[in-house]
Amino acid sequence: MFNSFAHNKRSLFLTFFIFFATLIISGQDVESHRIMFYNVENLFDTFDDSLTRDEEFLPDGDRHWNSNKFYKKLNTIYKVVLGVGEWNPPAVVALCEVENRFVLNQLVYETPLKKFDYRIIHFESPDRRGIDVAMLYRKEFFQVDTAFPIPINFKFDKNSKTRDILYVKGTFDEMDTIHLFVNHWPSRYGGYMKTKAKREYVASVLKLATDSILKINNQANIVIMGDLNDGPTEESLIDFLQAKTDTNEIKNTQLVNLLALNADAGTLKYQGHWDLFDQVIVSGAMLDSGTGYKVKGNEAHIFKQDFLLEDDEKYLGQKPFRTYSGFRYIGGYSDHLPVYLDVIYKD
């Protein structure tokens, strides 16, 4: 009798376990994968590249850059990656302001990130300072199908050079295709109005690329991330890229700027004012409803932890704890804060 009761109890437990497991799995998130973007503020090596203007970041240059500072910089970046991932580093890490493949190799293979088996996607761009965009990915979670740079050739200023847009097509866990674009648009150096047309031109090139994808598949999963050197309401974003600033009645073929939903957000601070230049933009098909790849909670986030900040003595409040203040080395992390989003797959 006792054996019969024990058997029935075990059977009942197993039945409930299967029932609740089915509820959890059915129609819910299979797994969440984190994608981050980080402007790392001038990750240069210590060697002279005769083809670029990297003289500032040499041992005898104006910033007195050396091996100790370089390796400290690598350590700060890996700590940020671990922090964003909450000790499980993101599946995808997009970066800008990296000089070359060498610095990426050092970051991936000569810091504790080597434990997580990251792979590197990088192409040399024609930027005169020699800084590029790049992407790291954990091959156990993300599988790459295609990767190439999208060049920017200004028709109105053929002598001007800037960073390429990095395009990567792949899958998480060999499921549906996702299209990733990593950006670092032209800076405002030289004046806002003088440089405005360049950012608008890059936005138009990016828009052409996303439109070509959406024309083939109107439910395509697209994630655009980067330092755009413009805020979400600038003409480059609103008129040229046509990225919406709210999620109301968004169609699958439209783009929506997830960080624009937080009007008080900021990723860098200039003369006491926080700007939102580092952004995450997705296709409407990725909003969290229905099936397929979705952005968890329809939200992107700014990683604004205390260790990335310092007191702003001049303008009050806090500001990013950067590597340099002008030409004075202070040994911090970056002048930008990282941003990230979580992608889930729903069936």
SULFENHU-V130347 format. One record per residue. N is the residue number from 1. RES is the residue in one small letter. OMEGA is omega in radians with two decimals (* if undefined). NEAR is the number of other C-alpha atoms within 8 Angstrom. Layout:
n->N res->RES omega->OMEGA near->NEAR
n->N res->RES omega->OMEGA near->NEAR
This chain:
n->1 res->m omega->3.11 near->4
n->2 res->f omega->3.13 near->5
n->3 res->n omega->3.13 near->6
n->4 res->s omega->3.12 near->7
n->5 res->f omega->-3.13 near->8
n->6 res->a omega->3.13 near->8
n->7 res->h omega->3.13 near->8
n->8 res->n omega->3.13 near->8
n->9 res->k omega->3.11 near->8
n->10 res->r omega->3.14 near->8
n->11 res->s omega->3.13 near->8
n->12 res->l omega->3.12 near->8
n->13 res->f omega->-3.13 near->8
n->14 res->l omega->3.13 near->8
n->15 res->t omega->3.13 near->8
n->16 res->f omega->-3.14 near->8
n->17 res->f omega->-3.14 near->8
n->18 res->i omega->-3.13 near->8
n->19 res->f omega->-3.10 near->8
n->20 res->f omega->3.08 near->8
n->21 res->a omega->3.10 near->8
n->22 res->t omega->3.11 near->8
n->23 res->l omega->-3.10 near->7
n->24 res->i omega->-3.04 near->8
n->25 res->i omega->-3.03 near->9
n->26 res->s omega->3.07 near->7
n->27 res->g omega->-3.12 near->7
n->28 res->q omega->-3.12 near->8
n->29 res->d omega->3.02 near->9
n->30 res->v omega->3.06 near->8
n->31 res->e omega->3.12 near->6
n->32 res->s omega->3.10 near->9
n->33 res->h omega->-3.09 near->11
n->34 res->r omega->3.06 near->12
n->35 res->i omega->3.13 near->13
n->36 res->m omega->2.99 near->13
n->37 res->f omega->-3.09 near->13
n->38 res->y omega->2.92 near->13
n->39 res->n omega->-2.96 near->13
n->40 res->v omega->3.11 near->14
n->41 res->e omega->2.94 near->12
n->42 res->n omega->3.02 near->8
n->43 res->l omega->3.14 near->11
n->44 res->f omega->2.93 near->11
n->45 res->d omega->-3.09 near->11
n->46 res->t omega->-3.07 near->11
n->47 res->f omega->-3.12 near->5
n->48 res->d omega->3.02 near->7
n->49 res->d omega->-3.05 near->7
n->50 res->s omega->-3.09 near->5
n->51 res->l omega->-3.11 near->4
n->52 res->t omega->3.14 near->9
n->53 res->r omega->-3.11 near->10
n->54 res->d omega->-3.03 near->11
n->55 res->e omega->3.13 near->8
n->56 res->e omega->-3.04 near->10
n->57 res->f omega->3.03 near->14
n->58 res->l omega->-3.13 near->16
n->59 res->p omega->3.12 near->9
n->60 res->d omega->3.13 near->7
n->61 res->g omega->-3.08 near->10
n->62 res->d omega->-3.11 near->9
n->63 res->r omega->3.11 near->12
n->64 res->h omega->3.14 near->10
n->65 res->w omega->-3.12 near->13
n->66 res->n omega->-3.05 near->10
n->67 res->s omega->3.14 near->8
n->68 res->n omega->3.13 near->6
n->69 res->k omega->3.14 near->9
n->70 res->f omega->-3.10 near->13
n->71 res->y omega->3.01 near->8
n->72 res->k omega->3.10 near->9
n->73 res->k omega->3.10 near->12
n->74 res->l omega->-3.13 near->11
n->75 res->n omega->3.10 near->10
n->76 res->t omega->-3.12 near->10
n->77 res->i omega->-3.12 near->11
n->78 res->y omega->3.10 near->12
n->79 res->k omega->3.11 near->8
n->80 res->v omega->3.12 near->8
n->81 res->v omega->3.09 near->11
n->82 res->l omega->-3.14 near->12
n->83 res->g omega->3.13 near->9
n->84 res->v omega->-3.14 near->13
n->85 res->g omega->-3.09 near->10
n->86 res->e omega->3.10 near->7
n->87 res->w omega->2.92 near->7
n->88 res->n omega->-2.94 near->6
n->89 res->p omega->-3.10 near->11
n->90 res->p omega->3.09 near->15
n->91 res->a omega->-3.14 near->11
n->92 res->v omega->3.10 near->12
n->93 res->v omega->3.08 near->13
n->94 res->a omega->-3.05 near->15
n->95 res->l omega->2.91 near->14
n->96 res->c omega->-3.03 near->16
n->97 res->e omega->2.97 near->12
n->98 res->v omega->-3.01 near->15
n->99 res->e omega->-3.00 near->12
n->100 res->n omega->-3.14 near->12
n->101 res->r omega->-3.11 near->7
n->102 res->f omega->-3.10 near->7
n->103 res->v omega->3.09 near->12
n->104 res->l omega->3.07 near->10
n->105 res->n omega->3.13 near->10
n->106 res->q omega->3.14 near->10
n->107 res->l omega->-3.03 near->13
n->108 res->v omega->-3.01 near->12
n->109 res->y omega->-3.08 near->9
n->110 res->e omega->3.00 near->9
n->111 res->t omega->3.11 near->11
n->112 res->p omega->3.05 near->8
n->113 res->l omega->-3.12 near->12
n->114 res->k omega->3.13 near->10
n->115 res->k omega->-2.98 near->5
n->116 res->f omega->2.95 near->7
n->117 res->d omega->3.07 near->8
n->118 res->y omega->2.97 near->11
n->119 res->r omega->-3.00 near->9
n->120 res->i omega->2.94 near->10
n->121 res->i omega->-3.08 near->8
n->122 res->h omega->3.03 near->10
n->123 res->f omega->3.09 near->9
n->124 res->e omega->3.12 near->7
n->125 res->s omega->-3.12 near->10
n->126 res->p omega->3.13 near->9
n->127 res->d omega->-3.02 near->11
n->128 res->r omega->3.09 near->9
n->129 res->r omega->3.11 near->7
n->130 res->g omega->3.13 near->13
n->131 res->i omega->-3.02 near->14
n->132 res->d omega->2.90 near->16
n->133 res->v omega->-3.12 near->18
n->134 res->a omega->3.08 near->14
n->135 res->m omega->3.01 near->12
n->136 res->l omega->3.10 near->11
n->137 res->y omega->3.09 near->13
n->138 res->r omega->-2.96 near->13
n->139 res->k omega->3.11 near->9
n->140 res->e omega->-3.12 near->6
n->141 res->f omega->-3.05 near->10
n->142 res->f omega->-3.13 near->14
n->143 res->q omega->-3.07 near->11
n->144 res->v omega->3.05 near->9
n->145 res->d omega->-3.07 near->8
n->146 res->t omega->3.05 near->7
n->147 res->a omega->3.07 near->10
n->148 res->f omega->3.09 near->8
n->149 res->p omega->3.02 near->9
n->150 res->i omega->-3.05 near->8
n->151 res->p omega->3.09 near->7
n->152 res->i omega->3.13 near->11
n->153 res->n omega->-3.08 near->6
n->154 res->f omega->-3.13 near->10
n->155 res->k omega->-3.09 near->5
n->156 res->f omega->3.13 near->4
n->157 res->d omega->-3.00 near->6
n->158 res->k omega->3.12 near->8
n->159 res->n omega->-3.12 near->4
n->160 res->s omega->-3.13 near->6
n->161 res->k omega->3.09 near->11
n->162 res->t omega->-3.11 near->11
n->163 res->r omega->2.97 near->16
n->164 res->d omega->2.90 near->14
n->165 res->i omega->3.11 near->14
n->166 res->l omega->3.10 near->14
n->167 res->y omega->3.10 near->12
n->168 res->v omega->3.03 near->12
n->169 res->k omega->-3.13 near->12
n->170 res->g omega->3.14 near->12
n->171 res->t omega->2.92 near->13
n->172 res->f omega->3.09 near->12
n->173 res->d omega->3.07 near->8
n->174 res->e omega->3.08 near->7
n->175 res->m omega->-3.04 near->6
n->176 res->d omega->-3.12 near->8
n->177 res->t omega->3.05 near->10
n->178 res->i omega->-3.10 near->12
n->179 res->h omega->-3.10 near->12
n->180 res->l omega->3.09 near->12
n->181 res->f omega->3.14 near->12
n->182 res->v omega->-2.97 near->15
n->183 res->n omega->2.88 near->15
n->184 res->h omega->-3.04 near->13
n->185 res->w omega->-3.11 near->12
n->186 res->p omega->-3.10 near->11
n->187 res->s omega->3.10 near->6
n->188 res->r omega->3.14 near->10
n->189 res->y omega->-3.07 near->6
n->190 res->g omega->3.09 near->6
n->191 res->g omega->-3.08 near->7
n->192 res->y omega->-3.07 near->8
n->193 res->m omega->-3.12 near->6
n->194 res->k omega->-3.07 near->8
n->195 res->t omega->-3.06 near->13
n->196 res->k omega->-3.09 near->10
n->197 res->a omega->-3.14 near->8
n->198 res->k omega->3.12 near->9
n->199 res->r omega->3.10 near->14
n->200 res->e omega->3.12 near->12
n->201 res->y omega->3.10 near->11
n->202 res->v omega->3.10 near->10
n->203 res->a omega->-3.14 near->12
n->204 res->s omega->3.08 near->10
n->205 res->v omega->3.11 near->9
n->206 res->l omega->3.12 near->10
n->207 res->k omega->3.10 near->11
n->208 res->l omega->-3.14 near->8
n->209 res->a omega->-3.14 near->8
n->210 res->t omega->3.11 near->9
n->211 res->d omega->-3.13 near->8
n->212 res->s omega->3.09 near->8
n->213 res->i omega->-3.09 near->10
n->214 res->l omega->3.09 near->11
n->215 res->k omega->3.12 near->7
n->216 res->i omega->-3.11 near->6
n->217 res->n omega->-3.07 near->7
n->218 res->n omega->3.04 near->9
n->219 res->q omega->-3.11 near->8
n->220 res->a omega->3.10 near->14
n->221 res->n omega->-3.08 near->12
n->222 res->i omega->3.03 near->12
n->223 res->v omega->3.08 near->12
n->224 res->i omega->3.13 near->12
n->225 res->m omega->3.09 near->14
n->226 res->g omega->3.01 near->18
n->227 res->d omega->-3.03 near->12
n->228 res->l omega->3.13 near->13
n->229 res->n omega->3.01 near->12
n->230 res->d omega->3.06 near->10
n->231 res->g omega->-3.06 near->10
n->232 res->p omega->-3.09 near->13
n->233 res->t omega->3.09 near->7
n->234 res->e omega->-3.10 near->8
n->235 res->e omega->3.13 near->8
n->236 res->s omega->-3.12 near->13
n->237 res->l omega->-3.04 near->15
n->238 res->i omega->-3.02 near->12
n->239 res->d omega->-3.04 near->8
n->240 res->f omega->3.08 near->12
n->241 res->l omega->-3.14 near->11
n->242 res->q omega->3.09 near->10
n->243 res->a omega->-3.12 near->13
n->244 res->k omega->-3.12 near->10
n->245 res->t omega->3.00 near->11
n->246 res->d omega->-3.05 near->9
n->247 res->t omega->-3.12 near->7
n->248 res->n omega->3.05 near->4
n->249 res->e omega->3.10 near->4
n->250 res->i omega->3.07 near->9
n->251 res->k omega->-3.13 near->7
n->252 res->n omega->-3.07 near->11
n->253 res->t omega->3.10 near->11
n->254 res->q omega->3.10 near->11
n->255 res->l omega->3.13 near->12
n->256 res->v omega->-3.12 near->14
n->257 res->n omega->-3.01 near->15
n->258 res->l omega->-3.11 near->14
n->259 res->l omega->3.10 near->12
n->260 res->a omega->-3.13 near->10
n->261 res->l omega->3.12 near->8
n->262 res->n omega->-3.03 near->6
n->263 res->a omega->-3.09 near->5
n->264 res->d omega->-3.05 near->4
n->265 res->a omega->3.07 near->11
n->266 res->g omega->3.13 near->10
n->267 res->t omega->3.05 near->13
n->268 res->l omega->-3.04 near->13
n->269 res->k omega->-3.13 near->12
n->270 res->y omega->3.14 near->7
n->271 res->q omega->3.04 near->5
n->272 res->g omega->-3.08 near->8
n->273 res->h omega->3.07 near->6
n->274 res->w omega->3.08 near->10
n->275 res->d omega->3.10 near->11
n->276 res->l omega->3.14 near->12
n->277 res->f omega->-3.13 near->14
n->278 res->d omega->-2.93 near->15
n->279 res->q omega->3.09 near->15
n->280 res->v omega->-3.09 near->15
n->281 res->i omega->-3.10 near->13
n->282 res->v omega->3.03 near->13
n->283 res->s omega->-3.11 near->15
n->284 res->g omega->3.14 near->12
n->285 res->a omega->-3.10 near->11
n->286 res->m omega->3.06 near->14
n->287 res->l omega->-2.88 near->9
n->288 res->d omega->3.01 near->9
n->289 res->s omega->-3.12 near->6
n->290 res->g omega->-3.07 near->5
n->291 res->t omega->3.14 near->8
n->292 res->g omega->3.12 near->10
n->293 res->y omega->3.13 near->11
n->294 res->k omega->3.03 near->15
n->295 res->v omega->-3.08 near->13
n->296 res->k omega->3.12 near->10
n->297 res->g omega->-3.07 near->5
n->298 res->n omega->-3.04 near->9
n->299 res->e omega->2.85 near->9
n->300 res->a omega->-3.00 near->11
n->301 res->h omega->2.99 near->8
n->302 res->i omega->3.12 near->11
n->303 res->f omega->-2.98 near->9
n->304 res->k omega->-3.11 near->8
n->305 res->q omega->-3.04 near->6
n->306 res->d omega->-3.05 near->6
n->307 res->f omega->3.09 near->6
n->308 res->l omega->-3.03 near->12
n->309 res->l omega->3.00 near->11
n->310 res->e omega->3.13 near->10
n->311 res->d omega->3.07 near->8
n->312 res->d omega->-3.04 near->9
n->313 res->e omega->-3.09 near->6
n->314 res->k omega->-3.04 near->5
n->315 res->y omega->3.12 near->7
n->316 res->l omega->-3.06 near->8
n->317 res->g omega->3.13 near->7
n->318 res->q omega->3.12 near->8
n->319 res->k omega->3.11 near->10
n->320 res->p omega->3.09 near->14
n->321 res->f omega->-2.96 near->12
n->322 res->r omega->3.14 near->13
n->323 res->t omega->3.12 near->13
n->324 res->y omega->2.93 near->10
n->325 res->s omega->-2.93 near->8
n->326 res->g omega->3.08 near->4
n->327 res->f omega->-3.14 near->7
n->328 res->r omega->-3.14 near->7
n->329 res->y omega->3.10 near->8
n->330 res->i omega->2.96 near->8
n->331 res->g omega->3.14 near->10
n->332 res->g omega->-2.98 near->10
n->333 res->y omega->-3.11 near->14
n->334 res->s omega->3.04 near->13
n->335 res->d omega->3.08 near->12
n->336 res->h omega->3.01 near->13
n->337 res->l omega->3.12 near->15
n->338 res->p omega->3.03 near->14
n->339 res->v omega->-3.12 near->14
n->340 res->y omega->3.03 near->14
n->341 res->l omega->3.09 near->13
n->342 res->d omega->3.13 near->11
n->343 res->v omega->3.12 near->12
n->344 res->i omega->3.07 near->14
n->345 res->y omega->3.14 near->12
n->346 res->k omega->3.11 near->12
n->347 res->d omega->* near->7
